[in-house]
Amino acid sequence: MSLIQRLSSKILVAEDEYDILASYKEALELANHLVTTAQDGEECFKIYLKEFKKANAKKDPMQASPFDVVVLDYNMPKKNGLEAAKEILALDPHQRIIFASGYIEGTIADSIKKLGKIVEVIKKPFALSSLIDLIEDKELYAELEKLNVSVRNLKGIDPTHEQVKSYLEILKMLHQGRN
């Protein structure tokens, strides 16, 4: 990824633990990303909505999503990550979302059932370099979009345990393929 591309990355991060949020922000800014932060899901959605309205007021087709990626802690006060993601995706179904969660399989299952798509997940705790690598990996996101076509084909979006395991294995293979 070129420096010009990296400078243009706008990232919204929501994390309720201040020290963790500050470390994410510092690491991402050192990697030349523009970072906006929120300490809960409700604040995150308010920021997203404001930026979404600004972007749409300009009618700039190059600026479809106000952020290149939204990183959400899965468990937050006021509105959890899943609730914030649902509201964000209602505005922009193509917004890239990464959940930071200690429970990968449950997070993937919830995203399929409640969001109708698989989102990216990074397992807590993780090295900040892993977060940066995931954010900067556009190829992984493109592969994930292909998986979401399969998810839409599942009737009722109520996957079995085996289907969730299958998607989890595919995600693991995608992550391993980029390392």
N, C-alpha and C positions, 0 to 999 in steps of 0.2 A: 504494500500500500504506500503510495507516495505521500510526502509531507503535505502537499496541497489537499489531497483527499482527507488526510487525518485532521487538518486544521478545520475542515468544514463539518466534521462530525459534531452534531448537537446531541447531548445525552441528558435525559431526565432520570435521576436516581431517587428512589424513595426507600428510606431505611429509618426505623424508629430509634435505633441506638446511635446517639450522636457521634461517639468516637469512631464507630464503624463507617458511618456516613462521611465523616471528615476524611478518613483514610481513603475511601473510594474516590472522593472528589479530588484529593491531592494527587493520587496516582494517575487518575484519568487526565487531569490537567497537565501533569508532567509529560504525558504521552500526547500532548497537543490537542486534546478534546475540549470542547466547550461544554461545561457541566452546570446543570441546574439541579438543585436538591429540594427534597421535601422530607418531612419527618413522620408523615403518616399518609395513608391512602387517600384520605379526603383532600388534604393539601395538594397531593400529587395530581389528583384529577382537576382541581381548580386551576393549577398552573397549566396543565395540558389544555384544558378548555380555553383559557385565555390565549395561549399561543396558537391553538387551532383556529380560533376566530381571527386572530391577526393574520395568519397565513392565508386563510380563505378570503379575507377582505382584499388582499392584494391580487387575488385571482391568478397567482403564479403557478402554472402547471408543473414547473420544476420543483415546487415546494409543496408537494401533496401532503406530507406528514410534517408536523412542526419539529419533530425530533427524529434523528436517525435510529435511535433505540431508546426504549424505556426499560430501566432496570428496577424491578420491584422486589422488596423483601416480601416473602409470602405471608408472614404473620406480622401485622401492624395494627395499632389502635385506630379507632374511629372508622376506618374502612380498610379491610385487609387487601393484600396484593391482588387476589383473585377478583374482588369486587371492583377495585380500581381498573384492572385490566378489562373487565367486562364493559365498563363505561367508556374507556378509551377506545376499545375495538368497536363499540357502537358508533362512535364518531368516525373512526378510520380503521376499517377492517384489515388494512394492510400494514398497520403500525407494527414494527418489530418490537417484541417484548421478551425480556429475559427475567425469569424468576430466580431469586436467590433463596434456596430452601435446603433444609436438612433432610427433607423427605422427597426424594426424586420420584419414586413410583406414584405416591399419592398425589403429588403436584401434577404429574403428567395426566393421571386419571381425571383429576378435577378439571384440568384445562380442556380435556376432550369433552367431558360431560357438560361443563358449564359455559365454556367459551366456544365449543364446536371446532376447536383447532388445537394443534399441539404447539406449545410455545417452547422456547429454549429454557433450559434449567441449568443452573450451576449449583453444585452441592456445597453447602456451608459445612465447615469453614473451608475457604479456598485462598490460594495465593492471589494477591492483587494482579500479578502478571497473568494469571489464568483468566481473570475477568477481562483484562485488556485484550488478550489474545482472542477470546470469544467475541467481544464486541467488534473487533477489527476483521473477523473472519466472515466476509460476505458470502463466500462459497457455501459455508455451512448453512447460512440462512436460506440460500437458494434451494439447497437440498431439502430443508425443512418445509419450504413452501410446496415442494412436490409431495411430501408426506401428507400435507394438509388436504391435498386433492383426495387422497385415499380416505382421510377422516371424514370428509364431506359425503363420501359414498356410503359410510356406515349408516344404516337406517336407525334413526332415533338417537344417534350419538350416545349410546349407552354401551360402551365397550365391555367385553368380558375381561376377566383377569388375564387371560391368555393374550388378548389383543393388546392390552396395556404393556404386558411383558414384551411382546413383539416390537412395539414402537420403541420401548426403552432400549432394546437390543440394537435397533436400527440407529437410534441416537448415539449410543455408545460407539458403534462402528464409525459413524460420521466423525465423532470427536477423535477417535483413535486415528482415523485416516488423515487428520490434519496435523497430528503431532509427529 
